[in-house]
C-alpha cells in the first residue's frame, strides 16, 4: 500500500477535555481551532503516525474569564507557546472482546 495521509476535518471533529476540580465538579472544555493528520503505510494502521496541533488561544471552557486565565503564564502561556503539538510515538492494534 502506498503512503496514505488523512487530514483531520475540523468541521466534523472536535478536541475536548475534562478536568476534575476539587473532586467536586468536572470542567469540560475544548479547543476550537486545530489541525492534524494521520499517516500510514499499512492497511491495518500498525505504523500510523498521528500529528495534532491545537491553537491555545482557541480554548473554550464556556467561561471567558477562566479561558483568559488558562492562556496566561500560570498555565499554557499562550504568548510564548501559541500551539500545543502532539506527535504519536506508536500506534498499537488491540483486539477487544465484547461479551453479551
Biopython code that builds the backbone (N, CA, C, O; Angstrom):
import numpy as np
from Bio.PDB.StructureBuilder import StructureBuilder

atoms = [
    (1, "UNK", "N", (0.847, -1.179, 0.000)),
    (1, "UNK", "CA", (0.000, 0.000, 0.000)),
    (1, "UNK", "C", (0.893, 1.244, 0.000)),
    (1, "UNK", "O", (1.891, 1.294, 0.719)),
    (2, "UNK", "N", (0.543, 2.213, -0.782)),
    (2, "UNK", "CA", (1.271, 3.482, -0.807)),
    (2, "UNK", "C", (0.964, 4.276, 0.460)),
    (2, "UNK", "O", (-0.046, 4.032, 1.121)),
    (3, "UNK", "N", (1.816, 5.202, 0.787)),
    (3, "UNK", "CA", (1.589, 6.049, 1.965)),
    (3, "UNK", "C", (0.293, 6.825, 1.779)),
    (3, "UNK", "O", (0.065, 7.452, 0.745)),
    (4, "UNK", "N", (-0.543, 6.766, 2.799)),
    (4, "UNK", "CA", (-1.817, 7.492, 2.800)),
    (4, "UNK", "C", (-1.775, 8.526, 3.912)),
    (4, "UNK", "O", (-1.304, 8.252, 5.016)),
    (5, "UNK", "N", (-2.271, 9.707, 3.610)),
    (5, "UNK", "CA", (-2.335, 10.775, 4.599)),
    (5, "UNK", "C", (-3.771, 11.295, 4.655)),
    (5, "UNK", "O", (-4.347, 11.691, 3.642)),
    (6, "UNK", "N", (-4.326, 11.281, 5.851)),
    (6, "UNK", "CA", (-5.662, 11.820, 6.067)),
    (6, "UNK", "C", (-5.534, 13.082, 6.902)),
    (6, "UNK", "O", (-4.812, 13.102, 7.899)),
    (7, "UNK", "N", (-6.226, 14.123, 6.499)),
    (7, "UNK", "CA", (-6.290, 15.353, 7.281)),
    (7, "UNK", "C", (-7.505, 15.277, 8.203)),
    (7, "UNK", "O", (-8.584, 14.854, 7.788)),
    (8, "UNK", "N", (-7.322, 15.685, 9.439)),
    (8, "UNK", "CA", (-8.441, 15.744, 10.368)),
    (8, "UNK", "C", (-9.335, 16.905, 9.952)),
    (8, "UNK", "O", (-8.869, 18.036, 9.823)),
    (9, "UNK", "N", (-10.599, 16.630, 9.746)),
    (9, "UNK", "CA", (-11.556, 17.620, 9.265)),
    (9, "UNK", "C", (-12.179, 18.347, 10.459)),
    (9, "UNK", "O", (-12.994, 17.759, 11.169)),
    (10, "UNK", "N", (-11.816, 19.612, 10.697)),
    (10, "UNK", "CA", (-12.349, 20.319, 11.868)),
    (10, "UNK", "C", (-13.856, 20.556, 11.820)),
    (10, "UNK", "O", (-14.467, 20.828, 12.854)),
    (11, "UNK", "N", (-14.458, 20.460, 10.650)),
    (11, "UNK", "CA", (-15.910, 20.626, 10.553)),
    (11, "UNK", "C", (-16.650, 19.387, 11.077)),
    (11, "UNK", "O", (-17.824, 19.468, 11.438)),
    (12, "UNK", "N", (-15.966, 18.256, 11.116)),
    (12, "UNK", "CA", (-16.593, 17.015, 11.561)),
    (12, "UNK", "C", (-15.838, 16.370, 12.724)),
    (12, "UNK", "O", (-16.017, 15.185, 13.005)),
    (13, "UNK", "N", (-14.999, 17.151, 13.395)),
    (13, "UNK", "CA", (-14.191, 16.647, 14.503)),
    (13, "UNK", "C", (-14.203, 17.664, 15.635)),
    (13, "UNK", "O", (-14.596, 18.814, 15.446)),
    (14, "UNK", "N", (-13.770, 17.230, 16.806)),
    (14, "UNK", "CA", (-13.640, 18.143, 17.931)),
    (14, "UNK", "C", (-12.566, 17.645, 18.877)),
    (14, "UNK", "O", (-12.301, 16.446, 18.962)),
    (15, "UNK", "N", (-11.952, 18.575, 19.583)),
    (15, "UNK", "CA", (-10.949, 18.252, 20.588)),
    (15, "UNK", "C", (-11.500, 18.729, 21.919)),
    (15, "UNK", "O", (-11.626, 19.931, 22.152)),
    (16, "UNK", "N", (-11.828, 17.789, 22.788)),
    (16, "UNK", "CA", (-12.424, 18.107, 24.086)),
    (16, "UNK", "C", (-11.549, 17.573, 25.213)),
    (16, "UNK", "O", (-10.724, 16.682, 25.012)),
    (17, "UNK", "N", (-11.746, 18.133, 26.393)),
    (17, "UNK", "CA", (-11.071, 17.639, 27.598)),
    (17, "UNK", "C", (-12.003, 17.818, 28.787)),
    (17, "UNK", "O", (-12.924, 18.634, 28.764)),
    (18, "UNK", "N", (-11.740, 17.037, 29.823)),
    (18, "UNK", "CA", (-12.480, 17.140, 31.084)),
    (18, "UNK", "C", (-11.459, 17.126, 32.210)),
    (18, "UNK", "O", (-10.516, 16.334, 32.207)),
    (19, "UNK", "N", (-11.664, 18.022, 33.177)),
    (19, "UNK", "CA", (-10.749, 18.123, 34.305)),
    (19, "UNK", "C", (-11.565, 18.142, 35.589)),
    (19, "UNK", "O", (-12.518, 18.910, 35.717)),
    (20, "UNK", "N", (-11.186, 17.292, 36.539)),
    (20, "UNK", "CA", (-11.830, 17.303, 37.859)),
    (20, "UNK", "C", (-11.342, 18.520, 38.624)),
    (20, "UNK", "O", (-10.143, 18.800, 38.660)),
    (21, "UNK", "N", (-12.266, 19.241, 39.232)),
    (21, "UNK", "CA", (-11.934, 20.426, 40.014)),
    (21, "UNK", "C", (-12.320, 20.184, 41.463)),
    (21, "UNK", "O", (-13.502, 20.064, 41.786)),
    (22, "UNK", "N", (-11.322, 20.113, 42.336)),
    (22, "UNK", "CA", (-11.525, 19.915, 43.774)),
    (22, "UNK", "C", (-12.366, 18.673, 44.080)),
    (22, "UNK", "O", (-13.059, 18.645, 45.097)),
    (23, "UNK", "N", (-12.323, 17.681, 43.254)),
    (23, "UNK", "CA", (-13.034, 16.416, 43.402)),
    (23, "UNK", "C", (-14.549, 16.620, 43.512)),
    (23, "UNK", "O", (-15.271, 15.682, 43.847)),
    (24, "UNK", "N", (-15.028, 17.812, 43.240)),
    (24, "UNK", "CA", (-16.442, 18.124, 43.396)),
    (24, "UNK", "C", (-17.124, 18.290, 42.044)),
    (24, "UNK", "O", (-18.250, 17.833, 41.849)),
    (25, "UNK", "N", (-16.445, 18.939, 41.125)),
    (25, "UNK", "CA", (-17.055, 19.206, 39.830)),
    (25, "UNK", "C", (-16.090, 18.826, 38.705)),
    (25, "UNK", "O", (-14.899, 18.612, 38.931)),
    (26, "UNK", "N", (-16.619, 18.750, 37.523)),
    (26, "UNK", "CA", (-15.827, 18.461, 36.334)),
    (26, "UNK", "C", (-15.987, 19.608, 35.356)),
    (26, "UNK", "O", (-17.103, 20.007, 35.020)),
    (27, "UNK", "N", (-14.857, 20.134, 34.903)),
    (27, "UNK", "CA", (-14.862, 21.211, 33.912)),
    (27, "UNK", "C", (-14.634, 20.585, 32.549)),
    (27, "UNK", "O", (-13.673, 19.844, 32.347)),
    (28, "UNK", "N", (-15.521, 20.887, 31.619)),
    (28, "UNK", "CA", (-15.395, 20.399, 30.245)),
    (28, "UNK", "C", (-15.005, 21.568, 29.368)),
    (28, "UNK", "O", (-15.544, 22.667, 29.498)),
    (29, "UNK", "N", (-14.067, 21.324, 28.477)),
    (29, "UNK", "CA", (-13.638, 22.376, 27.564)),
    (29, "UNK", "C", (-13.245, 21.797, 26.224)),
    (29, "UNK", "O", (-13.279, 20.585, 26.009)),
    (30, "UNK", "N", (-12.872, 22.690, 25.332)),
    (30, "UNK", "CA", (-12.454, 22.249, 24.003)),
    (30, "UNK", "C", (-11.492, 23.267, 23.414)),
    (30, "UNK", "O", (-11.347, 24.379, 23.921)),
    (31, "UNK", "N", (-10.848, 22.869, 22.349)),
    (31, "UNK", "CA", (-10.050, 23.769, 21.529)),
    (31, "UNK", "C", (-10.801, 23.903, 20.216)),
    (31, "UNK", "O", (-11.068, 22.907, 19.543)),
    (32, "UNK", "N", (-11.141, 25.128, 19.850)),
    (32, "UNK", "CA", (-11.963, 25.376, 18.666)),
    (32, "UNK", "C", (-11.151, 25.372, 17.375)),
    (32, "UNK", "O", (-11.695, 25.094, 16.306)),
    (33, "UNK", "N", (-9.852, 25.676, 17.459)),
    (33, "UNK", "CA", (-9.002, 25.694, 16.267)),
    (33, "UNK", "C", (-7.911, 24.651, 16.415)),
    (33, "UNK", "O", (-7.133, 24.678, 17.369)),
    (34, "UNK", "N", (-7.863, 23.737, 15.466)),
    (34, "UNK", "CA", (-6.864, 22.675, 15.484)),
    (34, "UNK", "C", (-6.699, 22.127, 14.083)),
    (34, "UNK", "O", (-7.540, 22.337, 13.208)),
    (35, "UNK", "N", (-5.609, 21.426, 13.889)),
    (35, "UNK", "CA", (-5.378, 20.727, 12.630)),
    (35, "UNK", "C", (-4.551, 19.496, 12.931)),
    (35, "UNK", "O", (-3.809, 19.456, 13.913)),
    (36, "UNK", "N", (-4.682, 18.496, 12.083)),
    (36, "UNK", "CA", (-3.925, 17.285, 12.303)),
    (36, "UNK", "C", (-3.970, 16.359, 11.114)),
    (36, "UNK", "O", (-4.748, 16.542, 10.177)),
    (37, "UNK", "N", (-3.107, 15.351, 11.179)),
    (37, "UNK", "CA", (-3.039, 14.342, 10.127)),
    (37, "UNK", "C", (-2.819, 12.965, 10.734)),
    (37, "UNK", "O", (-2.282, 12.817, 11.831)),
    (38, "UNK", "N", (-3.251, 11.973, 9.984)),
    (38, "UNK", "CA", (-2.949, 10.577, 10.279)),
    (38, "UNK", "C", (-2.274, 10.038, 9.030)),
    (38, "UNK", "O", (-2.828, 10.117, 7.933)),
    (39, "UNK", "N", (-1.071, 9.486, 9.197)),
    (39, "UNK", "CA", (-0.300, 8.966, 8.072)),
    (39, "UNK", "C", (-0.032, 7.487, 8.311)),
    (39, "UNK", "O", (0.349, 7.092, 9.413)),
    (40, "UNK", "N", (-0.231, 6.666, 7.277)),
    (40, "UNK", "CA", (0.036, 5.239, 7.404)),
    (40, "UNK", "C", (0.513, 4.670, 6.075)),
    (40, "UNK", "O", (0.217, 5.194, 5.001)),
    (41, "UNK", "N", (1.250, 3.597, 6.188)),
    (41, "UNK", "CA", (1.750, 2.875, 5.031)),
    (41, "UNK", "C", (1.130, 1.476, 4.971)),
    (41, "UNK", "O", (1.320, 0.737, 4.005)),
    (42, "UNK", "N", (0.377, 1.130, 6.035)),
    (42, "UNK", "CA", (-0.190, -0.214, 6.145)),
    (42, "UNK", "C", (-1.712, -0.158, 6.267)),
    (42, "UNK", "O", (-2.269, 0.782, 6.834)),
    (43, "UNK", "N", (-2.363, -1.165, 5.732)),
    (43, "UNK", "CA", (-3.836, -1.241, 5.777)),
    (43, "UNK", "C", (-4.374, -1.325, 7.208)),
    (43, "UNK", "O", (-5.465, -0.828, 7.490)),
    (44, "UNK", "N", (-3.608, -1.956, 8.117)),
    (44, "UNK", "CA", (-4.100, -2.141, 9.487)),
    (44, "UNK", "C", (-3.685, -1.014, 10.442)),
    (44, "UNK", "O", (-3.946, -1.092, 11.642)),
    (45, "UNK", "N", (-3.047, 0.021, 9.919)),
    (45, "UNK", "CA", (-2.657, 1.208, 10.683)),
    (45, "UNK", "C", (-1.619, 0.928, 11.769)),
    (45, "UNK", "O", (-1.415, 1.782, 12.632)),
    (46, "UNK", "N", (-0.963, -0.216, 11.765)),
    (46, "UNK", "CA", (0.003, -0.510, 12.824)),
    (46, "UNK", "C", (1.229, 0.383, 12.758)),
    (46, "UNK", "O", (1.991, 0.442, 13.723)),
    (47, "UNK", "N", (1.441, 1.072, 11.663)),
    (47, "UNK", "CA", (2.552, 2.019, 11.572)),
    (47, "UNK", "C", (2.063, 3.470, 11.555)),
    (47, "UNK", "O", (2.818, 4.375, 11.197)),
    (48, "UNK", "N", (0.822, 3.689, 11.935)),
    (48, "UNK", "CA", (0.217, 5.026, 11.837)),
    (48, "UNK", "C", (0.980, 6.049, 12.669)),
    (48, "UNK", "O", (1.467, 5.757, 13.762)),
    (49, "UNK", "N", (1.067, 7.246, 12.122)),
    (49, "UNK", "CA", (1.631, 8.386, 12.838)),
    (49, "UNK", "C", (0.543, 9.446, 12.908)),
    (49, "UNK", "O", (-0.059, 9.807, 11.897)),
    (50, "UNK", "N", (0.303, 9.936, 14.114)),
    (50, "UNK", "CA", (-0.738, 10.930, 14.332)),
    (50, "UNK", "C", (-0.085, 12.231, 14.775)),
    (50, "UNK", "O", (0.714, 12.247, 15.711)),
    (51, "UNK", "N", (-0.426, 13.308, 14.106)),
    (51, "UNK", "CA", (0.069, 14.637, 14.448)),
    (51, "UNK", "C", (-1.133, 15.541, 14.681)),
    (51, "UNK", "O", (-2.084, 15.535, 13.899)),
    (52, "UNK", "N", (-1.088, 16.317, 15.758)),
    (52, "UNK", "CA", (-2.187, 17.212, 16.088)),
    (52, "UNK", "C", (-1.613, 18.511, 16.632)),
    (52, "UNK", "O", (-0.754, 18.495, 17.513)),
    (53, "UNK", "N", (-2.086, 19.629, 16.111)),
    (53, "UNK", "CA", (-1.700, 20.955, 16.592)),
    (53, "UNK", "C", (-2.951, 21.679, 17.075)),
    (53, "UNK", "O", (-3.947, 21.766, 16.357)),
    (54, "UNK", "N", (-2.891, 22.197, 18.300)),
    (54, "UNK", "CA", (-4.009, 22.921, 18.897)),
    (54, "UNK", "C", (-3.633, 24.385, 19.071)),
    (54, "UNK", "O", (-2.539, 24.690, 19.546)),
    (55, "UNK", "N", (-4.513, 25.281, 18.697)),
    (55, "UNK", "CA", (-4.324, 26.714, 18.910)),
    (55, "UNK", "C", (-4.733, 27.024, 20.348)),
    (55, "UNK", "O", (-5.916, 26.966, 20.683)),
    (56, "UNK", "N", (-3.762, 27.351, 21.197)),
    (56, "UNK", "CA", (-4.030, 27.560, 22.623)),
    (56, "UNK", "C", (-5.047, 28.681, 22.840)),
    (56, "UNK", "O", (-5.864, 28.597, 23.757)),
    (57, "UNK", "N", (-5.012, 29.720, 22.020)),
    (57, "UNK", "CA", (-5.933, 30.843, 22.203)),
    (57, "UNK", "C", (-7.374, 30.492, 21.839)),
    (57, "UNK", "O", (-8.283, 31.295, 22.052)),
    (58, "UNK", "N", (-7.584, 29.300, 21.292)),
    (58, "UNK", "CA", (-8.948, 28.889, 20.947)),
    (58, "UNK", "C", (-9.593, 28.042, 22.048)),
    (58, "UNK", "O", (-10.656, 27.455, 21.848)),
    (59, "UNK", "N", (-8.935, 27.987, 23.218)),
    (59, "UNK", "CA", (-9.503, 27.204, 24.321)),
    (59, "UNK", "C", (-10.855, 27.784, 24.715)),
    (59, "UNK", "O", (-11.033, 29.002, 24.743)),
    (60, "UNK", "N", (-11.808, 26.902, 25.020)),
    (60, "UNK", "CA", (-13.157, 27.330, 25.374)),
    (60, "UNK", "C", (-13.693, 26.422, 26.471)),
    (60, "UNK", "O", (-13.966, 25.244, 26.242)),
    (61, "UNK", "N", (-13.840, 26.991, 27.672)),
    (61, "UNK", "CA", (-14.420, 26.253, 28.797)),
    (61, "UNK", "C", (-15.794, 26.793, 29.166)),
    (61, "UNK", "O", (-16.336, 26.488, 30.228)),
    (62, "UNK", "N", (-16.344, 27.600, 28.266)),
    (62, "UNK", "CA", (-17.661, 28.195, 28.461)),
    (62, "UNK", "C", (-17.646, 29.263, 29.553)),
    (62, "UNK", "O", (-18.692, 29.617, 30.097)),
    (63, "UNK", "N", (-16.454, 29.774, 29.872)),
    (63, "UNK", "CA", (-16.333, 30.865, 30.830)),
    (63, "UNK", "C", (-15.118, 31.704, 30.405)),
    (63, "UNK", "O", (-13.976, 31.280, 30.583)),
    (64, "UNK", "N", (-15.365, 32.877, 29.853)),
    (64, "UNK", "CA", (-14.298, 33.682, 29.252)),
    (64, "UNK", "C", (-13.197, 34.070, 30.242)),
    (64, "UNK", "O", (-12.026, 34.100, 29.866)),
    (65, "UNK", "N", (-13.549, 34.370, 31.504)),
    (65, "UNK", "CA", (-12.517, 34.721, 32.495)),
    (65, "UNK", "C", (-11.561, 33.549, 32.721)),
    (65, "UNK", "O", (-10.348, 33.740, 32.802)),
    (66, "UNK", "N", (-12.105, 32.354, 32.821)),
    (66, "UNK", "CA", (-11.265, 31.174, 33.013)),
    (66, "UNK", "C", (-10.405, 30.921, 31.776)),
    (66, "UNK", "O", (-9.226, 30.589, 31.897)),
    (67, "UNK", "N", (-10.993, 31.078, 30.587)),
    (67, "UNK", "CA", (-10.236, 30.878, 29.349)),
    (67, "UNK", "C", (-9.045, 31.832, 29.279)),
    (67, "UNK", "O", (-7.942, 31.431, 28.906)),
    (68, "UNK", "N", (-9.271, 33.094, 29.639)),
    (68, "UNK", "CA", (-8.186, 34.078, 29.645)),
    (68, "UNK", "C", (-7.112, 33.694, 30.654)),
    (68, "UNK", "O", (-5.921, 33.830, 30.375)),
    (69, "UNK", "N", (-7.524, 33.214, 31.824)),
    (69, "UNK", "CA", (-6.554, 32.791, 32.847)),
    (69, "UNK", "C", (-5.739, 31.593, 32.354)),
    (69, "UNK", "O", (-4.528, 31.540, 32.566)),
    (70, "UNK", "N", (-6.387, 30.648, 31.707)),
    (70, "UNK", "CA", (-5.674, 29.469, 31.204)),
    (70, "UNK", "C", (-4.634, 29.838, 30.140)),
    (70, "UNK", "O", (-3.659, 29.111, 29.949)),
    (71, "UNK", "N", (-4.835, 30.944, 29.459)),
    (71, "UNK", "CA", (-3.885, 31.372, 28.433)),
    (71, "UNK", "C", (-2.668, 32.096, 29.023)),
    (71, "UNK", "O", (-1.674, 32.296, 28.326)),
    (72, "UNK", "N", (-2.737, 32.484, 30.278)),
    (72, "UNK", "CA", (-1.630, 33.212, 30.910)),
    (72, "UNK", "C", (-0.509, 32.257, 31.327)),
    (72, "UNK", "O", (-0.633, 31.037, 31.215)),
    (73, "UNK", "N", (0.582, 32.843, 31.807)),
    (73, "UNK", "CA", (1.790, 32.073, 32.148)),
    (73, "UNK", "C", (1.565, 31.034, 33.247)),
    (73, "UNK", "O", (2.328, 30.073, 33.346)),
    (74, "UNK", "N", (0.528, 31.209, 34.077)),
    (74, "UNK", "CA", (0.238, 30.222, 35.131)),
    (74, "UNK", "C", (-0.042, 28.837, 34.545)),
    (74, "UNK", "O", (0.230, 27.815, 35.175)),
    (75, "UNK", "N", (-0.592, 28.824, 33.324)),
    (75, "UNK", "CA", (-0.990, 27.566, 32.716)),
    (75, "UNK", "C", (-0.295, 27.369, 31.365)),
    (75, "UNK", "O", (0.827, 26.864, 31.320)),
    (76, "UNK", "N", (-0.945, 27.761, 30.268)),
    (76, "UNK", "CA", (-0.418, 27.476, 28.930)),
    (76, "UNK", "C", (0.585, 28.498, 28.405)),
    (76, "UNK", "O", (1.371, 28.176, 27.513)),
    (77, "UNK", "N", (0.580, 29.713, 28.932)),
    (77, "UNK", "CA", (1.478, 30.778, 28.459)),
    (77, "UNK", "C", (1.401, 30.902, 26.936)),
    (77, "UNK", "O", (2.389, 30.699, 26.231)),
    (78, "UNK", "N", (0.213, 31.239, 26.447)),
    (78, "UNK", "CA", (-0.052, 31.255, 25.010)),
    (78, "UNK", "C", (0.767, 32.294, 24.247)),
    (78, "UNK", "O", (0.928, 32.164, 23.034)),
    (79, "UNK", "N", (1.281, 33.306, 24.912)),
    (79, "UNK", "CA", (2.137, 34.276, 24.225)),
    (79, "UNK", "C", (3.468, 33.626, 23.834)),
    (79, "UNK", "O", (3.990, 33.878, 22.748)),
    (80, "UNK", "N", (4.005, 32.804, 24.707)),
    (80, "UNK", "CA", (5.274, 32.118, 24.435)),
    (80, "UNK", "C", (5.054, 30.822, 23.670)),
    (80, "UNK", "O", (5.843, 30.473, 22.792)),
    (81, "UNK", "N", (3.984, 30.110, 24.002)),
    (81, "UNK", "CA", (3.683, 28.810, 23.402)),
    (81, "UNK", "C", (2.277, 28.842, 22.799)),
    (81, "UNK", "O", (1.327, 28.380, 23.431)),
    (82, "UNK", "N", (2.134, 29.376, 21.593)),
    (82, "UNK", "CA", (0.798, 29.538, 21.000)),
    (82, "UNK", "C", (0.143, 28.227, 20.540)),
    (82, "UNK", "O", (-1.059, 28.195, 20.275)),
    (83, "UNK", "N", (0.924, 27.155, 20.447)),
    (83, "UNK", "CA", (0.381, 25.872, 19.987)),
    (83, "UNK", "C", (0.749, 24.752, 20.944)),
    (83, "UNK", "O", (1.812, 24.754, 21.566)),
    (84, "UNK", "N", (-0.159, 23.799, 21.041)),
    (84, "UNK", "CA", (0.144, 22.524, 21.686)),
    (84, "UNK", "C", (0.319, 21.543, 20.548)),
    (84, "UNK", "O", (-0.566, 21.399, 19.703)),
    (85, "UNK", "N", (1.461, 20.866, 20.521)),
    (85, "UNK", "CA", (1.745, 19.930, 19.437)),
    (85, "UNK", "C", (1.844, 18.511, 19.998)),
    (85, "UNK", "O", (2.528, 18.258, 20.989)),
    (86, "UNK", "N", (1.151, 17.613, 19.344)),
    (86, "UNK", "CA", (1.194, 16.195, 19.705)),
    (86, "UNK", "C", (1.668, 15.408, 18.501)),
    (86, "UNK", "O", (1.181, 15.601, 17.387)),
    (87, "UNK", "N", (2.627, 14.515, 18.732)),
    (87, "UNK", "CA", (3.061, 13.588, 17.693)),
    (87, "UNK", "C", (3.151, 12.215, 18.341)),
    (87, "UNK", "O", (3.861, 12.029, 19.330)),
    (88, "UNK", "N", (2.429, 11.261, 17.778)),
    (88, "UNK", "CA", (2.419, 9.919, 18.352)),
    (88, "UNK", "C", (3.798, 9.275, 18.217)),
    (88, "UNK", "O", (4.563, 9.586, 17.304)),
    (89, "UNK", "N", (4.090, 8.377, 19.144)),
    (89, "UNK", "CA", (5.344, 7.623, 19.083)),
    (89, "UNK", "C", (5.089, 6.162, 18.738)),
    (89, "UNK", "O", (6.009, 5.434, 18.364)),
    (90, "UNK", "N", (3.841, 5.743, 18.865)),
    (90, "UNK", "CA", (3.478, 4.382, 18.466)),
    (90, "UNK", "C", (1.964, 4.305, 18.309)),
    (90, "UNK", "O", (1.219, 5.161, 18.787)),
    (91, "UNK", "N", (1.547, 3.273, 17.637)),
    (91, "UNK", "CA", (0.123, 3.037, 17.429)),
    (91, "UNK", "C", (-0.053, 1.538, 17.527)),
    (91, "UNK", "O", (0.523, 0.799, 16.728)),
    (92, "UNK", "N", (-0.837, 1.069, 18.489)),
    (92, "UNK", "CA", (-0.973, -0.359, 18.742)),
    (92, "UNK", "C", (-2.386, -0.836, 18.450)),
    (92, "UNK", "O", (-3.366, -0.246, 18.904)),
    (93, "UNK", "N", (-2.470, -1.887, 17.702)),
    (93, "UNK", "CA", (-3.766, -2.513, 17.408)),
    (93, "UNK", "C", (-4.138, -3.398, 18.592)),
    (93, "UNK", "O", (-3.332, -4.215, 19.036)),
    (94, "UNK", "N", (-5.358, -3.238, 19.103)),
    (94, "UNK", "CA", (-5.837, -4.047, 20.223)),
    (94, "UNK", "C", (-7.118, -4.742, 19.823)),
    (94, "UNK", "O", (-7.990, -4.154, 19.184)),
    (95, "UNK", "N", (-7.217, -5.980, 20.202)),
    (95, "UNK", "CA", (-8.421, -6.760, 19.950)),
    (95, "UNK", "C", (-9.323, -6.657, 21.179)),
    (95, "UNK", "O", (-8.896, -6.952, 22.296)),
    (96, "UNK", "N", (-10.544, -6.246, 20.972)),
    (96, "UNK", "CA", (-11.493, -6.087, 22.062)),
    (96, "UNK", "C", (-12.560, -7.157, 21.951)),
    (96, "UNK", "O", (-13.139, -7.361, 20.884)),
    (97, "UNK", "N", (-12.816, -7.837, 23.049)),
    (97, "UNK", "CA", (-13.859, -8.855, 23.086)),
    (97, "UNK", "C", (-15.044, -8.283, 23.858)),
    (97, "UNK", "O", (-14.903, -7.816, 24.989)),
    (98, "UNK", "N", (-16.198, -8.330, 23.231)),
    (98, "UNK", "CA", (-17.431, -7.837, 23.865)),
    (98, "UNK", "C", (-18.283, -9.046, 24.237)),
    (98, "UNK", "O", (-18.588, -9.891, 23.396)),
    (99, "UNK", "N", (-18.654, -9.112, 25.490)),
    (99, "UNK", "CA", (-19.476, -10.236, 25.952)),
    (99, "UNK", "C", (-20.903, -9.749, 26.092)),
    (99, "UNK", "O", (-21.158, -8.693, 26.673)),
    (100, "UNK", "N", (-21.822, -10.517, 25.562)),
    (100, "UNK", "CA", (-23.235, -10.132, 25.623)),
    (100, "UNK", "C", (-23.871, -10.598, 26.907)),
    (100, "UNK", "O", (-25.059, -10.362, 27.129)),
]
sb = StructureBuilder()
sb.init_structure("model")
sb.init_model(0)
sb.init_chain("A")
sb.init_seg("    ")
for serial, (resi, resn, name, xyz) in enumerate(atoms, 1):
    if name == "N":
        sb.init_residue(resn, " ", resi, " ")
    sb.init_atom(name, np.array(xyz, "f"), 0.0, 1.0, " ", f" {name:<3s}", serial, name[0])
structure = sb.get_structure()
